[in-house]
């Protein structure tokens, strides 16, 4: 059964241009399904040893088992989506005749608006690493400025290589491969921060001269998602921002602040690398719910929702 799961994941990577995070989530979800089936016994005592043995009743029992474990509705919905997509794949391949997941219903999930922080809080966060001078703080300054100025995803940021940055043009190539790759034009301030990191921060952190990663940890290896999260958490605590702030919070803040300065949804969609405009619409919804005040070049500007 594991072989079919692996073939499905390979198809996602090759043809659907799915991100590493999506593939990892589907691998975990389908692995959980396979584990459930290995221990499943029908009322007549039959075991499930092949995907052909899975019936609509078995599929529904799996969803009941997920709910009984206390998962959030959003988590159950994601796992159900993975199951439905996988069985659709098995049906298309002709490995099963009837799709047992065809009638599965996902729990209704209330869409949560992204959490953002204010322009003033962003400024304080970006300024925090500049209070000290060390290879790590020089790196942190470049990290945070790049993250906010481009709105890149966490995975995109930590996967950046030296070759993705063009120092001559100030352009940064980011994305997760294939059609998702895009070019971000960096502001002079961000370019300066990155060039300082390359000149003074990275050389003190690098261990192996052939290391391709742009951002390094204290061991000279590629910075991880967890490492980036811990860096932000430390500075957030240091400057006293209330509430959780994650790397994705800066991405959300970038998007809302960009809309507030007059950018259109299509521009924000392009900058964020969203495949669908409907994903970007949530930021417009946030702006429609309240007026947002920004400070640009030291001057307060009021943007009313319209």
C-alpha positions as CSV (number, residue, x, y, z in Angstrom):
1,X,0.0,0.0,0.0
2,X,2.9,2.3,0.7
3,X,4.0,1.9,-3.0
4,X,0.9,3.5,-4.3
5,X,1.2,6.4,-1.8
6,X,4.8,7.0,-3.0
7,X,3.7,7.0,-6.6
8,X,1.0,9.5,-5.8
9,X,3.4,11.8,-4.0
10,X,5.9,11.6,-6.9
11,X,3.1,12.6,-9.3
12,X,2.3,15.6,-7.1
13,X,5.9,16.7,-7.2
14,X,6.3,16.2,-10.9
15,X,3.0,17.2,-12.5
16,X,1.1,19.3,-9.9
17,X,4.2,21.5,-9.0
18,X,3.3,21.0,-5.3
19,X,5.5,22.6,-2.7
20,X,7.7,20.6,-0.4
21,X,5.4,21.5,2.5
22,X,2.3,20.2,0.7
23,X,4.0,16.9,-0.2
24,X,5.2,16.5,3.3
25,X,1.7,17.1,4.7
26,X,0.2,14.7,2.3
27,X,2.8,12.1,3.1
28,X,2.0,12.4,6.8
29,X,-1.8,12.3,6.3
30,X,-1.7,9.3,4.0
31,X,0.7,7.5,6.2
32,X,-1.8,8.0,9.1
33,X,-4.5,6.6,6.8
34,X,-2.4,3.5,6.0
35,X,-1.6,3.0,9.7
36,X,-5.4,3.2,10.5
37,X,-6.1,0.6,7.8
38,X,-3.5,-1.8,9.1
39,X,-5.3,-2.1,12.4
40,X,-8.8,-1.9,11.0
41,X,-11.2,-4.8,11.1
42,X,-14.6,-4.8,9.6
43,X,-17.7,-6.0,11.5
44,X,-17.5,-9.4,9.7
45,X,-13.9,-9.8,10.7
46,X,-12.2,-9.0,7.4
47,X,-8.9,-7.1,7.3
48,X,-7.9,-4.3,4.9
49,X,-4.7,-5.3,3.2
50,X,-5.2,-3.6,-0.2
51,X,-6.6,-0.3,-1.3
52,X,-9.3,-2.4,-3.1
53,X,-10.5,-3.5,0.3
54,X,-11.4,0.0,1.4
55,X,-15.1,0.7,1.2
56,X,-17.1,3.8,1.8
57,X,-17.9,2.6,5.3
58,X,-14.2,2.1,6.0
59,X,-13.4,5.6,4.7
60,X,-16.2,7.1,6.9
61,X,-14.9,5.2,9.9
62,X,-11.5,6.8,9.3
63,X,-13.1,10.3,9.4
64,X,-14.9,9.3,12.6
65,X,-11.6,8.2,14.1
66,X,-10.0,11.5,13.2
67,X,-12.9,13.4,14.9
68,X,-12.6,11.3,18.0
69,X,-9.0,12.2,18.4
70,X,-9.9,15.9,19.0
71,X,-8.3,17.3,15.9
72,X,-9.3,20.8,14.9
73,X,-11.9,21.1,12.1
74,X,-9.2,22.6,9.8
75,X,-6.9,19.6,10.4
76,X,-9.7,17.1,9.7
77,X,-10.6,19.0,6.6
78,X,-7.0,18.9,5.3
79,X,-6.7,15.1,6.0
80,X,-10.0,14.4,4.3
81,X,-8.8,16.4,1.3
82,X,-5.7,14.3,1.1
83,X,-7.7,11.1,1.3
84,X,-10.1,12.2,-1.4
85,X,-7.3,13.3,-3.7
86,X,-5.4,10.1,-3.2
87,X,-8.4,7.8,-3.9
88,X,-9.2,9.9,-7.0
89,X,-5.7,9.2,-8.1
90,X,-6.2,5.4,-7.5
91,X,-9.4,5.5,-9.5
92,X,-7.8,7.4,-12.4
93,X,-5.0,4.8,-12.5
94,X,-7.5,2.0,-12.6
95,X,-6.2,0.4,-9.4
96,X,-9.6,0.6,-7.8
97,X,-13.0,0.6,-9.5
98,X,-15.3,2.5,-7.1
99,X,-14.0,5.5,-5.2
100,X,-14.7,4.9,-1.5
101,X,-14.0,8.6,-0.6
102,X,-16.3,10.1,-3.2
103,X,-19.0,10.9,-0.7
104,X,-16.8,12.0,2.2
105,X,-17.7,15.4,3.5
106,X,-15.2,17.7,5.1
107,X,-16.1,19.7,8.3
108,X,-16.9,23.3,7.7
109,X,-14.0,25.5,8.6
110,X,-14.3,29.1,9.4
111,X,-11.7,31.0,7.5
112,X,-9.5,32.9,9.9
113,X,-8.1,36.2,8.8
114,X,-4.3,36.4,8.8
115,X,-2.6,38.0,11.8
116,X,-0.6,41.1,11.0
117,X,1.4,43.7,13.0
118,X,1.4,47.4,12.5
119,X,3.8,49.3,10.4
120,X,5.3,50.8,13.6
121,X,5.8,47.3,15.1
122,X,7.5,46.2,11.9
123,X,9.9,49.1,12.1
124,X,10.7,48.2,15.7
125,X,11.3,44.6,14.8
126,X,13.6,45.5,11.9
127,X,15.6,47.8,14.1
128,X,16.0,45.3,16.9
129,X,19.1,43.5,15.5
130,X,20.9,46.8,14.9
131,X,21.3,47.4,18.6
132,X,24.3,45.0,18.7
133,X,27.1,44.3,16.2
134,X,27.9,40.6,15.6
135,X,27.8,38.2,12.6
136,X,24.5,36.9,13.9
137,X,22.8,40.3,14.3
138,X,24.1,41.4,10.9
139,X,22.5,38.2,9.5
140,X,19.3,38.7,11.5
141,X,19.0,42.2,10.2
142,X,19.3,41.0,6.6
143,X,16.9,38.1,7.2
144,X,14.1,40.3,8.7
145,X,14.4,43.0,6.1
146,X,14.4,40.5,3.2
147,X,11.4,38.7,4.7
148,X,9.3,41.8,5.1
149,X,10.4,43.6,2.0
150,X,9.6,40.6,-0.3
151,X,6.8,38.8,1.5
152,X,8.5,35.5,0.7
153,X,7.3,32.3,2.4
154,X,9.5,30.8,5.2
155,X,10.5,27.8,3.1
156,X,11.4,30.2,0.2
157,X,13.6,32.3,2.5
158,X,15.6,29.5,4.1
159,X,16.0,27.7,0.7
160,X,17.6,30.8,-0.9
161,X,21.1,30.2,-2.3
162,X,23.9,32.7,-3.0
163,X,23.1,32.4,-6.7
164,X,19.6,33.6,-6.2
165,X,20.8,37.1,-5.3
166,X,22.0,39.4,-8.1
167,X,24.0,42.1,-6.4
168,X,24.4,44.1,-9.6
169,X,20.6,44.5,-10.2
170,X,19.3,44.1,-6.7
171,X,17.0,41.3,-7.8
172,X,16.2,38.2,-5.7
173,X,14.9,35.0,-7.4
174,X,12.7,33.1,-5.0
175,X,10.0,30.5,-5.1
176,X,9.7,26.7,-4.8
177,X,10.6,25.6,-8.3
178,X,8.9,25.5,-11.7
179,X,6.2,28.0,-12.3
180,X,6.4,29.3,-8.8
181,X,9.8,30.9,-9.2
182,X,9.5,34.7,-9.3
183,X,11.8,37.7,-9.1
184,X,11.7,40.3,-6.3
185,X,13.2,43.7,-6.8
186,X,14.9,44.8,-3.6
187,X,14.9,48.3,-2.3
188,X,18.3,50.0,-1.8
189,X,18.1,49.6,2.0
190,X,17.5,45.9,1.7
191,X,20.3,45.6,-0.8
192,X,22.7,47.4,1.5
193,X,21.7,45.1,4.4
194,X,22.3,42.0,2.4
195,X,25.6,43.2,1.0
196,X,26.8,44.0,4.5
197,X,25.8,40.5,5.6
198,X,27.7,39.0,2.7
199,X,30.7,41.1,3.5
200,X,30.8,41.0,7.3
201,X,28.3,38.4,8.6
202,X,28.3,35.3,6.4
203,X,32.1,35.0,6.1
204,X,32.3,34.7,9.9
205,X,29.5,32.0,9.9
206,X,30.5,29.9,7.0
207,X,32.4,26.6,7.7
208,X,32.6,25.1,4.2
209,X,33.6,27.4,1.4
210,X,31.3,25.5,-1.1
211,X,28.2,26.0,1.1
212,X,25.5,27.4,-1.3
213,X,23.0,28.6,1.2
214,X,22.5,32.3,1.5
215,X,21.5,32.4,5.2
216,X,23.5,30.3,7.6
217,X,23.1,29.3,11.2
218,X,25.9,29.4,13.9
219,X,27.2,26.0,12.7
220,X,27.7,27.3,9.1
221,X,24.8,25.3,7.8
222,X,21.6,26.4,6.0
223,X,19.3,28.1,8.4
224,X,16.2,26.1,9.1
225,X,12.5,27.1,9.4
226,X,12.7,26.4,13.1
227,X,15.9,28.5,13.4
228,X,14.2,31.5,11.7
229,X,11.1,31.1,13.9
230,X,13.3,31.2,17.0
231,X,15.2,34.3,15.8
232,X,11.9,36.2,15.3
233,X,10.5,35.0,18.6
234,X,13.6,36.3,20.4
235,X,13.4,39.8,18.9
236,X,9.6,40.0,19.4
237,X,10.0,39.2,23.1
238,X,12.9,41.8,23.3
239,X,10.9,44.7,21.9
240,X,7.6,43.7,23.7
241,X,5.2,43.0,20.8
242,X,2.1,41.3,22.3
243,X,0.7,38.2,20.7
244,X,2.3,35.6,18.6
245,X,4.5,36.8,15.7
246,X,5.8,34.2,13.3
247,X,7.7,34.5,10.0
248,X,4.3,34.2,8.2
249,X,3.1,37.2,10.2
250,X,5.6,39.4,8.4
251,X,4.4,37.9,5.0
252,X,0.8,38.9,5.9
253,X,1.9,42.3,7.1
254,X,3.8,42.9,3.9
255,X,0.7,42.1,1.9
256,X,-1.7,44.3,3.9
257,X,0.8,47.2,4.0
258,X,1.3,46.9,0.2
259,X,-2.4,47.1,-0.4
260,X,-2.6,50.1,2.0
261,X,-0.1,52.0,-0.2
262,X,-2.3,51.6,-3.2
263,X,-1.1,48.4,-4.9
264,X,-3.7,46.4,-6.7
265,X,-4.7,42.8,-5.9
266,X,-2.9,41.5,-9.0
267,X,0.3,43.2,-7.9
268,X,0.1,41.7,-4.4
269,X,-0.8,38.3,-5.9
270,X,2.3,38.5,-8.1
271,X,4.6,39.6,-5.3
272,X,3.3,36.8,-2.9
273,X,3.5,34.1,-5.6
274,X,-0.2,33.1,-5.1
275,X,-1.5,30.7,-7.8
276,X,-5.0,32.1,-7.4
277,X,-6.3,35.6,-6.9
278,X,-8.9,34.3,-4.5
279,X,-6.1,33.5,-2.0
280,X,-5.0,37.2,-2.2
281,X,-8.6,38.4,-1.7
282,X,-8.4,37.8,2.1
283,X,-6.1,40.8,2.5
284,X,-8.6,43.1,0.7
285,X,-11.3,41.7,3.1
286,X,-9.1,42.8,6.0
287,X,-8.8,46.3,4.6
288,X,-12.5,46.5,4.0
289,X,-13.2,45.7,7.7
290,X,-11.3,48.6,9.1
291,X,-9.4,51.7,8.2
292,X,-5.6,51.3,8.5
293,X,-3.2,54.0,9.5
294,X,0.4,53.9,8.2
295,X,3.5,56.1,8.5
296,X,5.3,56.6,5.3
297,X,8.6,58.6,5.2
298,X,7.8,59.8,8.7
299,X,4.4,61.2,7.8
300,X,1.1,59.6,9.0
301,X,-1.2,58.6,6.2
302,X,-4.8,57.5,6.8
303,X,-6.3,54.9,4.4
304,X,-10.0,54.5,4.7
305,X,-11.7,51.2,3.8
306,X,-13.6,51.5,0.6
